[in-house]
Amino acid sequence: MRFRGNKQFASAVGLVLGLLCAVEAAKVNKHKPWIETTYHGIVTENDDKVLLDPPLIALDKDAPLRYAESFEVTLTEEGEICGFRIHGQNVPFEAVVLDKSTGEGVIKAKDKLDCELQKEHTFTIQAYDCGEGPDGANMKKSHKATVHIQVNDINEYSPVFKEKTYKATVIEGKKYDSIMKVEAVDADCSFQFSQICSYEIVTPDVPFTIDKDGFIKNTEKLSYGKEHMYKLTVTAYDCGKNRASEDVVVKISVKPTCKPSWQGFNKRIEYEPGTGSMALFPSMHLETCDEPITSIRASIELETNHIGKGCDRDTYSEKSLHKLCGASSGTVELLPAPSSSANWTLGLPTDNGHDSDQVFEFNGTQAIKVPDGMVSTSLKDPFTISVWMRHGPGAHEKETILCKSDKTDMNRHHYSLYVHNCRVIFLLRQDPSEAENYKPAEFHWKLDQACDKEWHHYVLNVEFPTVSLFVDGTTFEPFLVTEDYPLHTSKIETQLTVGACWQGGNARMAQFFRGNLAGLIIRSGKLENKKVIDCLYTCKEGLDVQLPEEVASAVKVEFNPNQSSLTVEGDDIDAFDKVMQHISYLNSRQFPTPGIRHLRISTTVKCFNEDACVTVPDAEGYVMVLQPEEPKISLSGIDHFARSAAEFESQEGVTLFPELRIVSTITREVEADTESEATEGAEDDPTVQETVVSEEIMHNLDTCEVSVVGDELDGEHESLEVDTTLLQQRALEMSSSNLGLVITGVNTMANYEQVLHLIRYKNWHTEALFDRKFKLVCSELNGRYISNDFKVEVNVIHTASPVEHANNAMMQPNFINPVHHASVDLSGHNLVNAHQASVVPSAATIVIVVCVSFLVFMIILGVFRIRAAHQRTMRDQENGKENEMDWDDSALTITVNPMETYEDQHSSEDEEEEEEESEDGEEEDDITSAESESSEDEEGGEPEDQQGASRQQQLEWDDSTLTY
């Protein structure tokens, strides 16, 4: 039993010893640790643990079996994994051994990772065991394995738009597939969180939509009239559903449909007379809709055909205009404005207006005869015919403008200007001569102007055998000249007619004119030059342009002769716009014709292919010339005076207008200058804000007419005369008749005053003349502005003959002399009978004066006595009252005016009749100095109290200044 036990014990000891030998053998570190060759890991930004695939485990063959079936084993260090080593620069990871015996380990991030900085990390890792012995000598290392780690993103950033605001412009009436694109970005590193998955328009109820890529388009056609600009708020979302940190504003402007046209053009342009040049298009520019433009051409037309004779010109008589333009004397006006000295145009229809010069209408049935002697044209000498004509397409008959023909017996035309089938024809038959050869007789011009119903100016210069024609300042040569024999010798008188031709053989008019004529002039012996013709034709209104220096070379500007149109050409749009902005309207007349002047701009634009790629519609408007402030011409001076008969019969005669003054004023409305004036005006009338003031101005006159009121002048014993030398110095002309005289010519008001001051009236037989009345009227611009009628009445003072009135010789000087020296005081009085005026007043006046004086004295004396008695009664009644109630009349003064104006007493014949009926009442007030003296003497002898004597002193007359 004991043996068996010993035997078992010996077996166990053997086994233990075997194991111990085996352990000792295992302590030898023979093998290297082993790990995988490649690892892939994932780590999240907000985590430090890396998930590796495959897991990090190191194996070592030196390690014993982990488990034993029936006993425990003590492990040795040689089989354990002591650690992992990472190789690489700035690797933000570390490897940690979890279990040395199993070799399990993990990789961790040292710090927080940022995917946006680095999304992936690659490095190598190596495992090592614990080595041999207590100090770990002979440590074994595994091979190096590659580790790839990806940093997983988290949605930490929100989308941000690239622009602060977005702007776009669209054209109205169009639907766009895409108007614009907005774009946002996300700073996250991952595809999921860095992508913008959607956009959204936050603003409600707008006709726009946006897709996931940020493209905005309109959902309906936009209207500029409805909305000029839309403001949208847009946001964005990333794929992690993060919204943009800040929304963006999108501005979409709606532009009117782009139509090439002139922009900034005012259709109505008001022109204030007297303001000079005024810019027509200060803000205008050409819209070409971004087309590639190579050249631009614009024509600007100012339509003035309806103003006067084609445009605004000085409306003086044609004769005056010729003088103003430098033409010398010798001009005869065949269609003058009707007047007392030129009345042969009285029956012709006119335009009945004074805004322009007078235009005569011929309807095919009317014509006039020019008085004999008005024109003495010798066909051998040069002469000129000028006329304004407006004529349309007429019949195929001749229409005569001017004709000189036989007055009786025959129908020969000596010269004639007529229109036939849109041709202007001038016929000139030569006077009889020794050599009867064919000579040029008819000159034909084919002109469109003769039938276009527009006003044109024709000047015909005749210097036989050549005839030249100017139409609107342009020379035209005749396309046909026919010849004829000279006229046969004849003693038949000739007749000059306008509007038709006189047929002497038939004693009737023929070849009537249909149209309008004005300013028909014929000048004998003078040939007008081109300078005078241009002056007559030039308009006073038109277009003008001042080219800026910077664009003068880039743009070309051309005018037509009368400056009613201009053409602008260039290739630079900016320079072209600047030139257009400097085009202006100018009217140099002091009193322009008011009304509308139409404007039209026609434009042609070319592109690179030399074609008209852009069509620019015509721009139309008008210039409204406002009504000028009309002048009021006033004539003033002495309008009633008397002169002795001797002065009328003298060589000098009587000056009719010695103190005449011509003044012209305009009335303006001006605003109040100060606040006080405005306040005062507001107190009286709150609506009154303007004050009317009158301002004197200076301008010319062209006519002054002195006419007789009443009977016509009798050339045998009376006349009106003027200083002809002064007339010539002032370049004025005078015509006279038995109705008066007319002074014509354009000159200043001061010069007209000087001439009118010297007009004299003479009468060689004044025995039966008691008064003469005259009327003066002046006008400007051919009757457009007319003065007041200034009437002058001149009385004739007749003196008595000493032989016939010897008995009254001593009294006559006392009556005549005061009247002669104070003739102005006789205004309104006519001396009816010369003999009565010289004799009756000498005796009758004294009797009347004495009677009136006595009657007035008695009336005044009675008034004084009644007043004195009344005052005494009042003192008696008030004797018991207080002193303060006493009547103090010590300073009372009664003044009776002894003089009444002569004009008031004799203002009219009707008043004189009334005065005769109430003569007694008038005589009470008609007190003379002699009557005053009588009353003084009478009053001095009357017994009066102390107050009565005081009042008597106050009623004394101071007659020291009276003239007897």
ZAZA-851953 format. One record per residue (C-alpha): residue in one letter; y negated, z negated, x negated. Coordinates in pm, whole numbers, padded with zeros to 5 digits, always signed. Each point is the difference from the previous one (the first is absolute). Last residue first. Layout:
<recs>
aYZX...
</recs>
This chain:
<recs>
y-19135+06623+05575t+00239-00164-00239l+00123-00355+00056t+00049-00224-00302s-00285-00241+00065d+00086-00027+00366d+00137-00353-00011w+00004-00088+00367e-00106-00345+00131l+00260-00166+00217q+00040-00310-00220q-00375-00068+00014q+00008+00019+00378r+00291-00245+00003s-00217-00254-00176a-00290+00055+00238g+00234-00055+00295q+00124-00321-00157q-00357-00133-00028d-00094+00083+00359e-00122+00340+00104p-00333+00151+00099e+00023+00379-00045g-00239+00170-00243g+00243+00033-00293e+00263+00155+00222e-00223+00293+00083d-00085+00071-00363e+00364-00016-00105s+00109+00216+00289s-00237+00273-00105e+00123-00013-00358s+00359+00032+00113e-00087+00298+00218a-00142+00180-00300s+00315-00072-00196t+00209+00168+00263i+00216-00147+00275d+00264+00203+00180d+00195-00280+00170e-00200-00017+00322e-00045+00376-00010e+00372+00044+00049g+00003-00191+00326d-00297+00193+00134e+00152+00332-00091s+00314-00053+00205e+00023+00353+00142e-00142+00153-00319e+00251-00193-00208e+00285+00133+00211e-00118+00356-00065e-00027-00073-00372e+00353-00140+00008d+00129+00327+00140e-00186+00197-00269s+00180-00191-00269s-00055-00261-00268h-00374-00024+00062q-00073-00370+00024d+00287-00101-00223e-00101+00256-00265y-00357-00120-00017t+00108-00342-00084e-00181-00270+00196m-00286-00186-00166p-00199-00286+00148n+00280-00254-00036v-00103-00313+00196t+00041-00327-00182i-00012-00335+00173t+00005-00299-00232l+00075-00358+00098a-00054-00244-00287s-00226-00237+00195d+00229+00016+00300d+00099-00365+00008w+00086-00103+00355d-00006-00380+00031m+00338-00164+00079e+00002-00205-00321n-00333-00149+00098e+00158-00180+00296k-00089+00098+00356g-00305-00093+00197n-00203+00310-00090e+00293+00231+00083q-00142+00138+00322d-00349+00043-00145r+00133+00171-00310m+00210+00241+00211t-00302+00098+00206r-00200+00074-00315q+00285+00220-00131h+00017+00203+00318a-00374+00064-00008a+00021+00120-00360r+00294+00233+00080i-00177+00154+00296r-00311+00057-00211f+00192+00161-00283v+00189+00234+00231g-00322+00109+00168l-00158+00079-00335i+00300+00204-00103i-00014+00207+00317m-00375+00053-00027f+00025+00110-00360v+00279+00241+00079l-00210+00165+00268f-00304+00023-00224s+00196+00155-00284v+00169+00250+00231c-00331+00114+00137v-00164+00028-00343v+00296+00190-00146i+00015+00243+00290v-00370+00077-00025i+00021+00053-00376t+00306+00224+00033a-00165+00216+00260a-00292+00098-00219s+00156+00126-00330p+00350+00029+00145v-00108+00289+00220v-00135+00224-00276s+00255+00078-00276a+00327-00068+00175q-00125+00166+00315h-00074+00313-00195a+00339+00006-00170n+00198-00060+00311v+00335-00175+00019l-00005-00207-00315n+00359-00106-00039h+00089-00358-00089g+00341-00125-00116s-00122-00097-00341l-00376-00030-00018d+00012-00297-00237v+00110+00237-00278s-00338+00172+00011a-00182-00305-00126h-00277+00167-00202h-00051+00288+00240v+00017-00212+00313p-00247-00250-00133n-00240+00282-00097i+00006+00189+00327f-00124-00260+00238n-00294-00158-00188p-00082+00342-00147q-00052+00149+00351m-00251-00254+00133m-00307+00142-00170a+00075+00360+00085n+00055-00076+00366n-00304+00172+00137a+00048+00297-00232h+00338+00091+00132e+00013+00383-00009v-00202+00036-00318p+00171-00284-00192s+00351+00152+00061a+00250-00262+00105t+00304-00088-00214h+00363+00082+00091i+00283-00218-00122v+00333+00185+00001n+00309-00210+00050v+00317+00041-00209e+00336-00109+00138v+00294-00035-00236k+00364-00012+00101f+00281-00104-00235d+00327+00102+00160n+00262-00216-00172s+00195+00138-00291i+00303+00225+00007y+00324-00035-00196r+00249+00288+00026g-00282+00250+00048n+00067+00224-00298l+00093-00286-00231e-00316-00204+00053s-00266+00011+00268c-00372-00041+00060v-00187+00008+00332l-00378+00009+00046k-00170+00040+00339f-00358+00105+00063k-00258-00073+00267r-00353+00141+00031d-00301-00161+00169f-00340+00082+00152l-00037+00369-00067a-00248+00201+00214e-00276+00021-00261t+00248-00015-00290h-00005+00365-00102w+00090+00033-00368n+00305-00223+00008k+00183-00109-00312y+00303-00228-00041r+00098-00110-00346i+00335-00082-00164l-00076-00181-00326h+00187-00325+00065l+00303+00208+00097v+00031+00137-00353q-00018-00337-00168e+00242-00153+00249y+00247+00281-00057n-00013-00074-00371a+00071-00368+00064m+00289+00080+00234t+00167+00195-00276n+00070+00370+00012v+00229+00258+00155g-00208+00280+00145t-00172+00073+00326i-00348-00054+00146v-00038+00118+00359l-00330+00081+00169g-00136-00015+00353l+00066+00172+00330n-00237+00294-00068s+00214+00073-00304s+00043-00129-00352s+00253+00013-00285m-00022-00218-00308e+00213-00018-00312l+00058-00280-00245a+00060+00014-00374r-00221-00310-00052q-00247+00190-00217q+00006+00289+00245l-00083-00227+00289l-00280-00164-00199t-00157+00337-00056t+00042+00091+00367d-00210-00298+00112v+00059-00008+00374e-00178+00155+00299l+00026-00027+00376s-00227+00236+00192e-00271+00035+00265h-00258+00260+00120e+00166+00339+00030g+00352-00122-00069d+00014-00188+00325l+00263-00264-00054e+00235-00060+00289d-00103-00222+00286g+00160-00339+00027v+00154-00187-00288v-00036+00209-00315s+00282-00010-00251v+00026-00128-00355e+00351+00046-00139c+00142-00172-00306t+00319+00134-00153d+00230-00067-00296l-00043-00369-00069n+00150-00183-00293h+00128-00354-00037m-00128-00347-00077i+00120-00318+00164e-00162-00293+00178e+00235-00273+00112s+00017-00158+00342v+00209-00312+00049v+00245-00100+00271t+00155-00340-00057e+00368-00077+00032q+00205-00297+00116v-00116-00049+00359t+00292-00123+00210p-00101-00365-00012d-00337+00076+00161d-00290-00242-00032e+00167-00276-00196a+00213+00248-00191g-00310+00183-00116e-00142-00319-00142t+00326-00072-00176a+00026+00352-00141e-00354-00021-00125s+00074-00335-00154e+00310+00136-00168t-00204+00256-00180d-00015+00379-00024a+00095+00095+00356e+00204+00318+00012v-00164+00340+00005e-00026+00264+00270r-00199+00303-00105t-00279+00207+00146i-00136+00296-00194t-00363+00081-00062s-00211+00307-00067v-00376-00021-00036i-00259+00275+00027r-00364-00115+00000l-00292+00194+00141e-00344-00136-00085p-00203+00322+00012f+00224+00176+00253l-00220+00243+00193t-00268+00073-00260v-00298+00156+00179g-00154+00328-00121e-00085+00069-00363q-00234+00291+00070s-00179-00187+00276e+00042+00073+00371f+00229-00295+00068e-00229-00225-00203a-00304+00114+00196a+00169-00088+00326s+00000-00362-00102r+00329-00173-00054a+00209-00227+00218f+00324-00185-00067h+00346-00056+00140d+00338-00008-00178i-00096-00155-00329g+00321-00040-00199s+00374-00012+00046l+00301+00228-00038s+00340-00167-00003i+00326+00156-00123k+00296-00213+00104p+00281+00050-00246e+00360+00012+00117e+00237-00237-00172p+00278+00239-00085q+00290+00036+00243l+00323-00056-00191v+00180+00272-00189m+00363-00047+00100v+00222+00148-00269y+00334+00114+00135g+00370-00028-00049e+00301+00220-00075a+00277-00027-00257d+00216+00309-00021p+00372-00068-00034v+00153-00025-00349t+00317+00201-00039v+00188-00087-00316c+00218+00244-00190a-00256+00278-00015d+00189+00194-00263e-00075+00016-00371n+00347-00134-00082f-00156-00307-00150c-00180-00096+00322k-00303+00146+00178v-00241-00165+00243t-00246+00180+00231t-00266-00198+00188s-00247+00082+00278i-00266-00266+00065r-00213+00048+00313l-00331-00159+00092h-00196+00051+00323r-00375-00057+00002i-00105-00196+00309g-00354-00059+00119p-00353-00073-00110t-00223+00268-00154p-00154-00149-00310f-00346-00157-00006q-00095-00045-00365r+00236+00279-00092s+00205-00044-00318n+00338-00030+00169l+00277-00090-00244y+00373-00052+00054s+00215-00133-00282i+00310+00077-00208h+00057-00284-00247q+00327-00125+00155m+00143+00351-00018v-00067+00006-00374k+00176-00333-00048d+00302+00116+00203f+00039+00310-00218a-00015-00209-00316d+00281-00219+00133i+00203+00300+00120d-00025+00186-00330d+00065+00372+00045g-00344+00122+00109e-00198+00215+00242v-00291-00091+00228t-00164+00257+00229l-00337-00040+00169s-00150+00077+00338s-00342-00014+00168q-00172+00029-00336n-00212+00298+00110p+00131+00226-00277n+00364-00121+00003f+00089-00278-00239e+00266-00026-00275v+00159-00309-00157k+00259-00005-00280v+00179-00322-00093a+00129-00130-00333s-00313+00058-00208a-00233-00197+00225v+00255-00279+00048e-00126-00262-00247e-00362+00105+00040p-00006-00068+00373l-00095+00309+00198q-00300-00037+00229v+00077+00196+00314d-00213+00159+00270l+00054+00140+00345g-00272+00141+00220e-00331-00046+00174k-00338+00161-00055c+00156+00343+00018t-00108+00284-00222y-00080+00328+00178l-00376+00018-00042c+00017-00132-00357d+00273+00247-00090i-00214+00286+00129v-00304-00121-00195k+00198-00012-00323k+00153+00342+00063n-00336+00172+00005e-00199+00105+00301l-00169+00336-00014k-00354+00001+00128g-00219+00279+00138s+00051-00094+00359r+00204-00302+00095i+00202-00003+00318i+00146-00319+00141l+00245-00074+00278g+00061-00376-00014a+00253-00018+00280l+00236+00231+00184n+00288-00066+00235g+00241+00248+00157r+00006+00313+00209f-00254+00265-00101f-00118+00272+00236q+00032+00369-00093a-00272+00119+00238m-00342-00104+00130r-00202+00219+00234a-00282+00254+00010n+00237+00296+00002g-00175+00199-00273g-00117-00315-00172q+00348-00150-00025w-00060-00351-00129c+00285-00147-00204a+00166-00330+00084g+00000-00364-00107v-00331+00012-00185t-00258+00274+00050l-00266+00179-00206q-00179+00285+00183t-00144+00307-00165e-00301+00221+00076i+00049+00373+00036k-00211+00208-00236s+00295+00204-00124t+00117+00174-00315h+00371+00049-00003l+00225-00277-00124p+00174+00037-00333y+00330+00190-00008d+00324-00195-00007e+00247-00157-00239t+00297-00229+00047v+00091-00298-00218l+00340-00164+00032f+00165-00301-00165p-00331-00175-00037e-00002-00259-00281f+00025-00369+00084t-00179-00277-00188t+00086-00363+00076g-00269-00251+00103d+00139-00055+00347v-00002+00377+00051f-00226+00188-00237l-00057+00372+00060s-00151+00253-00238v-00181+00322+00091t-00076+00266-00256p-00204+00317+00061f-00228-00172+00080e-00063-00358-00088v+00137-00186+00298n+00139-00351-00043l+00203-00109+00300v+00070-00373+00024y+00266-00120+00242h+00084-00367+00060h+00317-00070+00189w+00082-00212+00302e+00353+00032+00135k+00137+00207+00285d+00230+00189-00240c-00132+00352+00074a-00269+00083-00258q+00158-00232-00257d+00298+00230-00027l-00230+00254-00159k-00001+00379-00025w-00335+00096-00145h-00163+00333+00088f-00331+00144-00126e-00158+00280+00203a-00285+00227-00114p+00049+00112-00358k-00203+00317-00048y+00056+00364+00092n-00292+00216-00098e-00324+00072+00176a-00223+00026-00303e-00360-00039+00108s+00054-00334+00168p+00048-00137+00348d+00085-00373+00012q+00347-00101-00102r+00258-00117+00249l+00165-00332-00079l+00305-00112+00196f+00176-00320-00101i+00356-00056+00113v+00200-00322+00011r+00354+00083+00094c+00223-00205+00227n+00036+00297+00236h-00377+00064+00014v-00271-00244-00096y-00369+00097-00029l-00300+00015-00230s-00241+00282+00085y-00262+00214-00165h-00209+00287+00129h+00214+00049+00308r-00100+00310+00200n+00019-00022+00377m-00295+00220+00094d-00293+00012+00245t-00129-00353-00050k+00029-00306-00226d+00201+00174-00265s+00241-00235-00177k+00014-00311-00219c+00320-00193+00056l+00136-00343-00084i+00332-00155+00101t+00148+00294+00186e+00350-00001+00139k+00167+00340-00017e+00283+00044+00242h+00369-00054-00061a-00014-00332+00177g-00024-00328-00182p+00202-00211-00239g-00221-00300-00064h-00351-00039-00132r-00196-00287-00151m-00304+00118-00191w-00262-00156-00228v-00253+00260-00110s-00168+00148-00305i-00178+00335-00033t-00167+00085-00328f-00253+00262-00106p-00052+00241-00286d-00276+00257+00046k+00042+00356+00124l+00104-00112+00344s-00339-00158+00052t+00035-00301+00219s-00296-00114+00206v+00155-00277+00206m-00189-00211+00255g-00233+00286+00087d+00151+00072+00336p+00168-00294+00168v+00378-00029-00053k+00183+00115+00309i+00285-00216+00120a+00358+00059+00110q+00230-00123+00272t+00295+00155+00181g+00281-00032-00251n+00010-00379-00001f-00246-00069-00281e-00037-00367-00090f-00276-00135-00218v+00050-00291-00238q-00280-00244-00075d+00043-00218-00302s+00227-00297+00024d-00015-00343+00163h-00270+00138+00227g+00219+00135+00274n-00048+00248+00280d+00250+00240-00159t-00226+00284+00096p-00019+00253+00282l-00271+00264-00056g-00303+00017+00227l-00247-00169-00233t+00085+00215-00302w-00324+00204+00033n-00209-00318+00006a-00123-00032-00355s-00354-00148-00005s+00046-00235+00295s+00348-00088-00115p+00359+00121+00032a+00206-00064-00314p-00021+00304-00220l+00241+00294+00017l-00182+00277-00192e-00129-00218-00281v-00219+00203-00235t+00000-00083-00370g-00277+00141-00219s-00045-00311-00213s+00217-00089-00294a+00356-00130+00013g+00051-00319-00197c+00271-00165+00208l-00253-00219+00180k-00195+00310+00093h+00305+00169+00145l+00084-00318+00187s-00344-00003+00159k+00048+00355+00130e+00345-00086+00130s-00146-00285+00199y+00108-00340-00117t+00350-00110+00082d+00104-00109-00348r+00372+00062-00017d+00305-00174+00140c+00289+00243+00019g+00108+00329+00154k-00322+00097+00173g-00069-00335+00164i+00308-00218-00017h+00301+00160+00172n+00112+00171-00319t+00002-00327-00190e+00368-00033-00087l+00047-00182-00329e+00309+00134-00173i+00200-00173-00273s+00263+00214-00172a+00276-00174-00196r+00223+00134-00277i+00268-00210-00169s+00225+00088-00292t+00325-00115-00166i+00129-00261+00245p+00343-00162-00035e+00032-00152+00349d-00055-00372+00023c-00095+00014+00369t-00311+00211-00076e-00262-00237+00143l-00350+00120-00094h-00275-00259-00033m-00312-00094+00197s-00204-00314-00053p-00353+00138-00055f+00057+00316+00209l-00339+00120+00128a-00232-00149-00261m-00364+00003+00116s-00289+00180-00174g-00351-00081+00117t-00066-00284+00245g-00279+00180+00189p+00195+00054+00316e+00292-00244+00047y+00333+00181-00019e+00296-00131+00198i+00352+00104-00102r+00259+00024+00275k+00352+00108-00103n+00032-00258-00272f+00249+00110-00268g+00201-00272-00178q+00310+00219-00041w+00011+00377-00036s+00346+00129+00089p+00358+00044-00114k+00202-00173+00268c+00196-00306-00100t+00116-00170+00314p-00188-00322+00005k+00118-00254-00251v+00196-00306+00101s+00000-00265-00269i+00318-00201-00064k-00053-00339-00160v+00314-00198-00102v-00033-00372-00057v+00281-00178-00194d+00196-00313+00088e+00038-00274-00256s+00318-00177-00119a+00210+00277+00138r+00279-00121+00220n+00338-00119-00142k+00290+00136+00201g+00232+00008-00304c-00014+00378+00012d-00371-00013-00062y-00254+00004+00284a-00343+00170+00012t-00332-00047+00188v-00264+00237+00140t-00333-00079+00168l-00168+00313+00139k-00368+00091+00023y-00069+00323+00193m-00316+00205-00051h-00220+00237+00205e+00159-00080+00334k-00022+00174+00337g-00235+00284-00095y+00191+00065-00318s+00315+00048+00203l+00350-00058-00133k+00309+00189+00105e+00287-00238+00068t+00259-00201-00190n-00189+00008-00325k+00184-00029-00331i+00048-00267-00262f+00262+00026-00278g+00109-00337-00140d+00364+00081-00082k+00138-00192+00293d-00219+00199+00242i-00353-00060+00127t-00150+00076+00343f-00350+00082+00123p-00181+00029+00333v-00119-00362-00005d+00085-00255+00264p+00069-00301-00221t-00099-00053-00363v+00306-00132-00190i+00124+00336-00121e+00345-00073-00158y+00178+00102-00315s+00374-00030-00075c+00274-00052-00265i-00216-00047-00301q+00251-00040-00289s-00036-00280-00254f+00226-00244+00188q+00305+00217+00030f-00044+00194-00319s-00029-00315-00198c-00284-00083-00232d-00251-00140+00249a-00359+00114-00058d-00029+00185+00330v-00216+00313+00046a-00206+00138+00290e-00097+00358+00077v-00223+00161+00260k+00037+00368+00066m-00251+00235+00170i-00048+00228+00298s+00359+00114+00038d+00144+00238+00252y-00354+00043+00133k-00109+00071+00355k-00333+00184+00026g-00291-00020+00245e-00235-00182-00234i+00019+00050-00372v+00138-00283-00208t-00148-00209-00276a+00186-00268-00200k-00070-00337-00150y+00226-00278-00131t-00114-00344-00095k+00104-00253-00268e+00239+00246-00154k+00351-00055-00143f+00112-00216+00287v+00192-00321-00083p+00348-00087+00134s+00108-00364-00016y+00174-00165-00301e+00271-00271-00019n+00286+00191+00151i+00276-00129-00243d+00141+00219-00273n+00344-00029-00173v-00003-00015-00376q+00286+00207-00141i+00209-00139-00289h+00203+00215-00237v+00210-00200-00252t+00170+00162-00297a+00286-00189-00166k+00008-00096-00364h+00345-00078-00144s+00124-00357+00000k-00087-00255-00258k+00234-00245-00187m-00115-00325-00146n+00165-00081-00336a-00147-00352-00010g-00050-00193+00317d-00099-00324-00172p+00297-00193+00136g+00249+00253-00106e+00022+00367+00071g-00238+00230+00210c-00163-00072+00341d+00021+00347+00132y-00267+00272+00010a-00114+00243+00272q-00235+00297-00053i-00267+00152+00225t-00196+00317-00028f-00329+00101+00177t-00131+00214+00284h-00272-00099+00252e-00109+00190+00310k-00298-00008+00242q-00269-00095-00240l-00364-00086+00083e+00019+00059+00374c+00336-00176+00005d-00159-00316-00120l+00246-00267-00123k-00053-00372+00018d+00095-00160-00331k+00319-00053-00212a+00210+00210+00226k+00365-00109+00014i+00329+00148-00122v+00321-00183+00089g+00320-00123-00184e+00374-00049+00033g+00196-00042-00324t+00281-00190+00173s+00003-00289-00242k-00366+00009-00065d-00099-00008+00369l-00350+00092+00124v-00124+00163-00314v-00369+00108+00035a-00149+00340-00084e-00382+00042-00024f-00236+00259+00136p-00357+00117-00056v+00104+00217-00296n-00297+00015-00227q+00183+00199-00262g+00378+00044+00027h+00331-00182-00057i+00132-00260+00237r+00250-00263-00133f+00266-00160+00212g+00152-00346-00051c+00272-00251-00107i+00300+00180+00125e+00310-00220-00057g+00325+00097-00169e-00073-00152-00346e-00130-00322+00157t+00352-00135+00084l+00139-00084+00334t+00207-00316+00061v+00308+00087+00200e+00139-00191+00296f+00363-00008+00092s+00258+00143+00229e-00082+00362+00077a-00289+00053-00231y-00330+00157+00100r-00274+00173-00184l+00200+00160-00252p-00164-00037-00333a-00328+00182-00114d+00027+00199-00313k+00030+00315+00203d-00374-00027+00102l-00151+00132+00321a-00372+00026+00089i-00111+00018+00363l-00332+00149+00134p+00073+00129+00346p+00057+00373+00040d-00253+00084+00138l-00270-00249-00060l-00224-00178+00252v-00298-00131-00191k-00148-00334+00093d-00374-00047-00052d-00129+00069+00355n-00342+00112+00140e+00012+00349-00145t+00367+00050+00092v+00271+00053-00265i+00276+00257-00020g+00252+00043-00278h+00216+00259-00156y+00230-00090-00288t+00161+00217-00264t+00259-00057-00275e+00183-00285+00165i+00060-00316-00202w+00253-00119-00261p-00013-00295-00233k+00130+00059-00346h+00354-00118-00110k+00158-00202-00284n-00163-00333+00023v+00290-00234-00143k+00029-00300+00218a+00299+00159+00171a+00239-00078-00292e-00087-00360+00030v+00069+00020+00360a+00348+00155-00058c+00092-00266-00244l-00105-00261+00247l+00209+00167+00259g+00307-00006-00215l-00053-00365-00083v-00027-00077+00360l+00324+00179+00073g+00183-00177-00279v-00117-00337+00120a+00125+00082+00342s+00342+00092-00130a+00032-00320-00207f-00080-00207+00303q+00270+00170+00193k+00257-00079-00269n-00101-00351-00019g+00059-00041+00364r+00346+00147-00016f+00070-00228-00281r-00104-00306+00184m+00224+00092+00277
</recs>
